[in-house]
Amino acid sequence: MGTYRSRNVLTEQLTPEQIAAVRLPLAAWYQRGYRREEVDALLHRLVYELRARGRELEAARAENQRIKRALRTWQSVRAGGAKAKRTTTGRRVRRTQSKVATDVTGHAPGGE
């Protein structure tokens, strides 16, 4: 979608102060109200601004969700689940199986 262009081109986003300061020209003396083309132009500009801000909001929400998922994944990998323990420096602790000396029968010494 292209940029809205009116007689009074505003390149930046409209602010609430700018909208409050809008003064529409009155219609000719034989008509009531404001000039229709000016009102229509302002309404079209406001619709454009609202749509643009809605798209920006949706993009920000999608990015927020993406970052949250990435953070959860990173935390899961970093924690290593319940299987791998880490030291306070973040390094994995090597698990070594304790080997108990067994005799020829396969029993531990001192066992009955």
N, CA, C and O of each residue as an XYZ file, in Angstrom:
448
protein
N       0.848     -1.174      0.000
C       0.000      0.000      0.000
C       0.892      1.235      0.000
O       1.866      1.307      0.749
N       0.563      2.176     -0.819
C       1.372      3.378     -0.947
C       1.078      4.391      0.142
O       0.179      4.214      0.965
N       1.844      5.431      0.122
C       1.679      6.502      1.094
C       0.529      7.403      0.677
O       0.397      7.753     -0.496
N      -0.286      7.768      1.626
C      -1.412      8.661      1.341
C      -0.885     10.058      1.067
O      -0.050     10.577      1.808
N      -1.369     10.646      0.019
C      -0.977     12.019     -0.331
C      -2.222     12.890     -0.396
O      -3.187     12.566     -1.087
N      -2.188     13.973      0.318
C      -3.294     14.916      0.243
C      -2.723     16.281     -0.113
O      -1.526     16.424     -0.361
N      -3.590     17.270     -0.135
C      -3.125     18.610     -0.426
C      -2.149     19.081      0.650
O      -1.176     19.772      0.351
N      -2.410     18.706      1.892
C      -1.544     19.051      3.014
C      -0.774     17.793      3.405
O      -1.188     17.050      4.295
N       0.344     17.566      2.735
C       1.094     16.327      2.940
C       1.822     16.385      4.278
O       2.577     17.314      4.563
N       1.570     15.360      5.088
C       2.312     15.175      6.329
C       3.103     13.886      6.161
O       2.514     12.819      5.986
N       4.406     13.966      6.210
C       5.214     12.783      5.977
C       5.359     11.925      7.222
O       5.552     10.714      7.112
N       5.273     12.518      8.389
C       5.413     11.767      9.619
C       4.049     11.272     10.097
O       3.011     11.670      9.569
N       4.069     10.395     11.109
C       2.810      9.904     11.655
C       2.068     11.041     12.350
O       2.669     11.950     12.922
N       0.766     10.957     12.279
C      -0.043     11.963     12.953
C       0.042     11.778     14.460
O       0.069     10.652     14.957
N       0.084     12.870     15.168
C       0.064     12.829     16.633
C      -1.316     13.258     17.101
O      -2.042     13.909     16.350
N      -1.695     12.911     18.317
C      -2.989     13.368     18.835
C      -3.114     14.892     18.826
O      -4.202     15.429     18.615
N      -2.003     15.580     19.054
C      -2.044     17.055     19.052
C      -2.347     17.603     17.653
O      -3.078     18.582     17.504
N      -1.773     16.956     16.634
C      -2.029     17.397     15.266
C      -3.496     17.177     14.893
O      -4.113     18.023     14.245
N      -4.040     16.050     15.302
C      -5.440     15.764     14.989
C      -6.354     16.748     15.715
O      -7.329     17.233     15.141
N      -6.041     17.043     16.975
C      -6.859     17.986     17.746
C      -6.788     19.398     17.160
O      -7.732     20.176     17.297
N      -5.672     19.726     16.510
C      -5.486     21.069     15.953
C      -6.090     21.236     14.560
O      -6.062     22.337     14.009
N      -6.634     20.166     13.983
C      -7.202     20.260     12.636
C      -8.416     21.181     12.650
O      -9.311     21.041     13.483
N      -8.427     22.114     11.723
C      -9.573     23.013     11.539
C     -10.018     22.866     10.093
O      -9.321     23.293      9.173
N     -11.162     22.270      9.903
C     -11.675     22.054      8.557
C     -12.378     23.321      8.075
O     -13.063     23.993      8.845
N     -12.200     23.638      6.792
C     -12.863     24.835      6.252
C     -14.366     24.606      6.130
O     -14.820     23.510      5.803
N     -15.115     25.653      6.396
C     -16.570     25.586      6.279
C     -16.980     25.571      4.814
O     -16.271     26.082      3.947
N     -18.120     24.986      4.562
C     -18.659     24.939      3.207
C     -19.130     26.341      2.804
O     -19.142     27.270      3.611
N     -19.505     26.459      1.572
C     -19.996     27.750      1.063
C     -21.212     28.209      1.863
O     -21.838     27.404      2.553
N     -21.546     29.483      1.778
C     -22.611     30.074      2.599
C     -23.970     29.439      2.337
O     -24.843     29.488      3.204
N     -24.169     28.852      1.176
C     -25.464     28.252      0.855
C     -25.519     26.768      1.236
O     -26.548     26.123      1.035
N     -24.423     26.214      1.787
C     -24.396     24.826      2.258
C     -24.116     24.813      3.755
O     -23.593     25.777      4.314
N     -24.471     23.714      4.385
C     -24.216     23.594      5.821
C     -23.018     22.689      6.052
O     -22.757     21.787      5.256
N     -22.292     22.920      7.131
C     -21.209     22.030      7.534
C     -19.866     22.380      6.929
O     -19.563     23.534      6.629
N     -19.074     21.330      6.763
C     -17.714     21.490      6.252
C     -17.630     21.033      4.808
O     -18.538     20.379      4.295
N     -16.536     21.383      4.165
C     -16.319     20.948      2.782
C     -16.125     19.434      2.758
O     -15.263     18.884      3.444
N     -16.935     18.798      1.966
C     -16.942     17.334      1.923
C     -15.576     16.763      1.541
O     -15.122     15.799      2.156
N     -14.923     17.335      0.548
C     -13.636     16.786      0.104
C     -12.561     16.889      1.186
O     -11.689     16.024      1.280
N     -12.620     17.945      2.001
C     -11.660     18.090      3.099
C     -11.915     17.063      4.196
O     -10.981     16.483      4.749
N     -13.191     16.847      4.503
C     -13.558     15.848      5.519
C     -13.164     14.456      5.038
O     -12.599     13.666      5.794
N     -13.467     14.164      3.781
C     -13.107     12.860      3.229
C     -11.593     12.637      3.242
O     -11.123     11.550      3.578
N     -10.836     13.669      2.875
C      -9.376     13.548      2.866
C      -8.853     13.267      4.272
O      -7.964     12.434      4.448
N      -9.398     13.953      5.267
C      -8.963     13.731      6.643
C      -9.331     12.323      7.104
O      -8.521     11.655      7.746
N     -10.520     11.872      6.791
C     -10.935     10.527      7.185
C     -10.072      9.459      6.522
O      -9.708      8.471      7.160
N      -9.743      9.649      5.250
C      -8.872      8.693      4.563
C      -7.483      8.657      5.202
O      -6.885      7.591      5.346
N      -6.987      9.811      5.576
C      -5.671      9.874      6.228
C      -5.713      9.153      7.572
O      -4.785      8.418      7.909
N      -6.774      9.355      8.337
C      -6.890      8.698      9.639
C      -7.011      7.183      9.492
O      -6.441      6.431     10.282
N      -7.753      6.738      8.481
C      -7.862      5.302      8.221
C      -6.490      4.731      7.875
O      -6.114      3.673      8.378
N      -5.745      5.423      7.023
C      -4.413      4.980      6.648
C      -3.519      4.868      7.879
O      -2.814      3.873      8.048
N      -3.547      5.886      8.738
C      -2.712      5.889      9.943
C      -3.088      4.740     10.877
O      -2.214      4.061     11.417
N      -4.385      4.525     11.064
C      -4.815      3.441     11.952
C      -4.395      2.078     11.416
O      -3.962      1.218     12.183
N      -4.517      1.875     10.120
C      -4.090      0.605      9.531
C      -2.585      0.410      9.674
O      -2.124     -0.684      9.999
N      -1.831      1.458      9.435
C      -0.368      1.363      9.543
C       0.037      1.045     10.975
O       0.899      0.196     11.200
N      -0.562      1.705     11.928
C      -0.230      1.436     13.326
C      -0.689      0.053     13.748
O      -0.031     -0.588     14.567
N      -1.801     -0.418     13.208
C      -2.257     -1.772     13.497
C      -1.272     -2.808     12.980
O      -0.988     -3.798     13.655
N      -0.745     -2.574     11.762
C       0.266     -3.487     11.211
C       1.539     -3.466     12.056
O       2.140     -4.512     12.302
N       1.948     -2.279     12.500
C       3.140     -2.169     13.340
C       2.931     -2.895     14.667
O       3.845     -3.552     15.166
N       1.741     -2.780     15.234
C       1.437     -3.454     16.491
C       1.476     -4.967     16.318
O       2.042     -5.675     17.151
N       0.882     -5.460     15.249
C       0.901     -6.902     14.989
C       2.324     -7.405     14.765
O       2.685     -8.481     15.241
N       3.131     -6.630     14.042
C       4.526     -7.021     13.813
C       5.295     -7.050     15.133
O       6.105     -7.949     15.359
N       5.050     -6.081     15.998
C       5.721     -6.052     17.303
C       5.292     -7.238     18.155
O       6.122     -7.840     18.836
N       4.011     -7.580     18.127
C       3.537     -8.739     18.890
C       4.142    -10.037     18.364
O       4.531    -10.902     19.148
N       4.223    -10.174     17.050
C       4.817    -11.377     16.466
C       6.298    -11.473     16.832
O       6.788    -12.556     17.153
N       7.005    -10.357     16.786
C       8.421    -10.347     17.168
C       8.577    -10.691     18.642
O       9.505    -11.404     19.022
N       7.675    -10.187     19.469
C       7.702    -10.492     20.903
C       7.541    -11.991     21.130
O       8.269    -12.574     21.932
N       6.601    -12.617     20.437
C       6.389    -14.057     20.571
C       7.613    -14.835     20.073
O       8.009    -15.827     20.684
N       8.205    -14.387     18.973
C       9.393    -15.053     18.439
C      10.539    -14.999     19.438
O      11.238    -15.991     19.642
N      10.732    -13.838     20.062
C      11.801    -13.679     21.041
C      11.537    -14.542     22.273
O      12.460    -15.149     22.815
N      10.288    -14.598     22.714
C       9.952    -15.436     23.869
C      10.247    -16.905     23.590
O      10.811    -17.598     24.436
N       9.861    -17.387     22.389
C      10.133    -18.780     22.032
C      11.630    -19.041     21.967
O      12.102    -20.076     22.439
N      12.374    -18.115     21.389
C      13.826    -18.281     21.289
C      14.462    -18.296     22.677
O      15.382    -19.074     22.929
N      13.982    -17.453     23.565
C      14.504    -17.414     24.929
C      14.216    -18.721     25.655
O      15.090    -19.263     26.331
N      12.994    -19.229     25.516
C      12.658    -20.504     26.157
C      13.537    -21.633     25.619
O      14.022    -22.468     26.383
N      13.736    -21.652     24.317
C      14.590    -22.678     23.710
C      16.018    -22.548     24.224
O      16.647    -23.545     24.577
N      16.522    -21.334     24.264
C      17.881    -21.097     24.740
C      18.014    -21.533     26.192
O      19.001    -22.170     26.560
N      17.016    -21.192     27.033
C      17.068    -21.580     28.430
C      17.033    -23.098     28.585
O      17.727    -23.653     29.436
N      16.234    -23.763     27.770
C      16.158    -25.224     27.842
C      17.491    -25.856     27.461
O      17.954    -26.784     28.123
N      18.106    -25.356     26.398
C      19.397    -25.889     25.967
C      20.463    -25.580     27.015
O      21.297    -26.424     27.341
N      20.420    -24.365     27.529
C      21.409    -23.933     28.527
C      21.294    -24.756     29.796
O      22.309    -25.137     30.380
N      20.086    -25.032     30.227
C      19.874    -25.824     31.431
C      20.223    -27.282     31.174
O      20.618    -27.994     32.097
N      20.086    -27.731     29.947
C      20.440    -29.089     29.600
C      19.436    -30.106     30.093
O      19.715    -31.305     30.087
N      18.293    -29.656     30.510
C      17.275    -30.579     30.997
C      17.703    -31.199     32.317
O      18.584    -30.658     32.985
N      17.114    -32.304     32.707
C      17.415    -32.968     33.964
C      18.611    -33.895     33.837
O      19.131    -34.365     34.849
N      19.061    -34.172     32.614
C      20.104    -35.161     32.397
C      21.505    -34.612     32.640
O      22.349    -35.309     33.203
N      21.760    -33.396     32.231
C      23.113    -32.859     32.343
C      23.150    -31.762     33.389
O      22.352    -30.825     33.359
N      24.092    -31.892     34.316
C      24.258    -30.845     35.319
C      25.358    -29.911     34.852
O      26.254    -30.310     34.108
N      25.284    -28.688     35.285
C      26.304    -27.707     34.932
C      26.846    -27.063     36.195
O      26.170    -27.009     37.223
N      28.052    -26.586     36.105
C      28.645    -25.884     37.227
C      28.176    -24.440     37.190
O      27.433    -24.053     36.288
N      28.602    -23.640     38.159
C      28.197    -22.235     38.178
C      28.805    -21.458     37.025
O      28.318    -20.379     36.686
N      29.866    -21.987     36.409
C      30.474    -21.304     35.263
C      29.785    -21.664     33.967
O      30.113    -21.118     32.913
N      28.818    -22.594     34.034
C      28.097    -22.960     32.834
C      28.678    -24.148     32.105
O      28.161    -24.548     31.062
N      29.745    -24.720     32.634
C      30.347    -25.881     31.980
C      29.668    -27.150     32.458
O      29.212    -27.237     33.598
N      29.610    -28.107     31.593
C      28.996    -29.377     31.964
C      29.924    -30.177     32.866
O      31.143    -30.182     32.694
N      29.326    -30.835     33.808
C      30.080    -31.702     34.699
C      30.123    -33.077     34.069
O      29.094    -33.622     33.670
N      31.309    -33.630     33.981
C      31.421    -34.967     33.417
C      30.945    -35.980     34.431
O      31.328    -35.955     35.600
N      30.123    -36.847     33.962
C      29.642    -37.913     34.835
C      30.562    -39.109     34.644
O      30.763    -39.594     33.530
N      31.098    -39.555     35.727
C      31.934    -40.744     35.660
C      31.258    -41.825     36.472
O      30.763    -41.580     37.572
N      31.243    -42.993     35.932
C      30.636    -44.095     36.667
C      31.667    -44.618     37.642
O      32.820    -44.860     37.285
N      31.235    -44.787     38.870
C      32.175    -45.311     39.854
C      32.327    -46.803     39.620
O      31.358    -47.563     39.609
N      33.551    -47.184     39.438
C      33.823    -48.596     39.195
C      34.249    -49.231     40.512
O      35.250    -48.851     41.120
N      33.479    -50.180     40.917
C      33.793    -50.890     42.147
C      34.550    -52.149     41.762
O      34.153    -52.890     40.863
N      35.629    -52.363     42.454
C      36.418    -53.561     42.152
C      35.589    -54.803     42.453
O      34.987    -54.921     43.520
N      35.568    -55.692     41.530
C      34.826    -56.933     41.738
C      35.792    -58.096     41.688
O      36.835    -58.037     41.037
N      35.433    -59.129     42.373
C      36.291    -60.307     42.307
C      35.861    -61.175     41.118
O      35.007    -60.770     40.329
N      36.418    -62.295     41.000
C      36.143    -63.144     39.861
C      34.688    -63.605     39.798
O      34.192    -63.923     38.717
N      34.024    -63.645     40.894
C      32.632    -64.100     40.884
C      31.682    -62.983     40.486
O      30.500    -63.234     40.250
N      32.182    -61.742     40.408
C      31.347    -60.619     40.012
C      30.708    -59.899     41.195
O      29.863    -59.020     41.026
N      31.140    -60.299     42.418
C      30.623    -59.624     43.611
C      31.605    -58.621     44.128
O      32.816    -58.782     43.980
N      31.073    -57.562     44.747
C      31.944    -56.549     45.340
C      32.628    -57.134     46.558
O      32.047    -57.964     47.258
N      33.852    -56.713     46.820
C      34.542    -57.235     47.982
C      33.812    -56.865     49.273
O      33.283    -55.760     49.392
N      33.783    -57.746     50.201
C      33.126    -57.523     51.486
C      31.667    -57.833     51.435
O      31.004    -57.838     52.472
N      31.136    -58.094     50.259
C      29.717    -58.433     50.140
C      29.502    -59.909     50.353
O      30.429    -60.700     50.175
N      28.334    -60.289     50.720
C      28.091    -61.697     50.995
C      27.175    -62.305     50.008
O      26.868    -63.493     50.101
